[in-house]
Amino acid sequence: MASAKLYTKTGEGKGTVELPAALFDKPCNEHVVYEAVKAYLASQRQGTHSVKHRHDMKGGGAKPWKQKGTGRARAGSNISPLWVGGARAFGPVPRDYGYRVPRTIRRAAIKGVMTQRAKEGAVLVMEALEPDTHKTKAFVGLLLKLGLTDKKTLVVTGGISANAVRASKNIPGVATLPATQLSAYDLVSHDALVFTQDALAKLSEVFAS
């Protein structure tokens, strides 16, 4: 069974703690992780790109010049895609890129990445995370005690901690989010994972099945 270092809410070491086997003792399938991450990134795309097609433009009703006798190429419209300033042929239109993969795939990806991070010794557990202030300096001090100032760190809490979110917002490479919003992309894009004990309890409740 995997274990991780345990820290108090002030960042003081307190031994080790066993990690739930249902979350940190699962196979890590690279293709499953790839599919989950790809679906997540696709859902983040706005898809607001757009161009003007011929039916979106004014003009083009009159033939620019007669068909024969001018020495120029035949032309039927001045909004042709062949002309500078003309319409766009087969251009992008607003669309939704998002799609969903099965829930079992998403959960398998999350468990697999967490297991891999645990094997790498990149998982830390805190008894609680309840910052008294939203100041960034205080949060940086906590990361310094945890030895994570030089790593991209993801802090996972049981619920939404407004102070923790605000305090970590201005620190490059550091993110804080509740356990219910965890995704495979969040896990693979950070080098170190910090879980609060209530976050592990929430994850066990949601993802252990």
Rosetta blueprint (number, residue, H / E / L):
1 M L
2 A L
3 S E
4 A E
5 K E
6 L E
7 Y E
8 T L
9 K L
10 T L
11 G L
12 E L
13 G E
14 K E
15 G E
16 T E
17 V E
18 E E
19 L L
20 P L
21 A H
22 A H
23 L H
24 F H
25 D L
26 K L
27 P L
28 C L
29 N L
30 E H
31 H H
32 V H
33 V H
34 Y H
35 E H
36 A H
37 V H
38 K H
39 A H
40 Y H
41 L H
42 A H
43 S H
44 Q H
45 R L
46 Q L
47 G L
48 T L
49 H L
50 S L
51 V L
52 K L
53 H L
54 R H
55 H H
56 D H
57 M L
58 K L
59 G L
60 G L
61 G L
62 A L
63 K L
64 P L
65 W L
66 K L
67 Q L
68 K L
69 G L
70 T L
71 G L
72 R L
73 A L
74 R L
75 A L
76 G L
77 S L
78 N L
79 I L
80 S L
81 P L
82 L L
83 W L
84 V L
85 G L
86 G L
87 A L
88 R L
89 A L
90 F L
91 G L
92 P L
93 V L
94 P L
95 R L
96 D L
97 Y L
98 G L
99 Y L
100 R L
101 V L
102 P L
103 R H
104 T H
105 I H
106 R H
107 R H
108 A H
109 A H
110 I H
111 K H
112 G H
113 V H
114 M H
115 T H
116 Q H
117 R H
118 A H
119 K H
120 E L
121 G L
122 A L
123 V E
124 L E
125 V E
126 M E
127 E L
128 A L
129 L L
130 E L
131 P L
132 D L
133 T L
134 H L
135 K L
136 T H
137 K H
138 A H
139 F H
140 V H
141 G H
142 L H
143 L H
144 L H
145 K H
146 L H
147 G L
148 L L
149 T L
150 D L
151 K L
152 K L
153 T E
154 L E
155 V E
156 V E
157 T E
158 G L
159 G L
160 I L
161 S L
162 A H
163 N H
164 A H
165 V H
166 R H
167 A H
168 S H
169 K H
170 N L
171 I L
172 P L
173 G L
174 V E
175 A E
176 T E
177 L E
178 P E
179 A H
180 T H
181 Q H
182 L L
183 S L
184 A H
185 Y H
186 D H
187 L H
188 V H
189 S L
190 H L
191 D L
192 A E
193 L E
194 V E
195 F E
196 T E
197 Q H
198 D H
199 A H
200 L H
201 A H
202 K H
203 L H
204 S H
205 E H
206 V H
207 F H
208 A L
209 S L
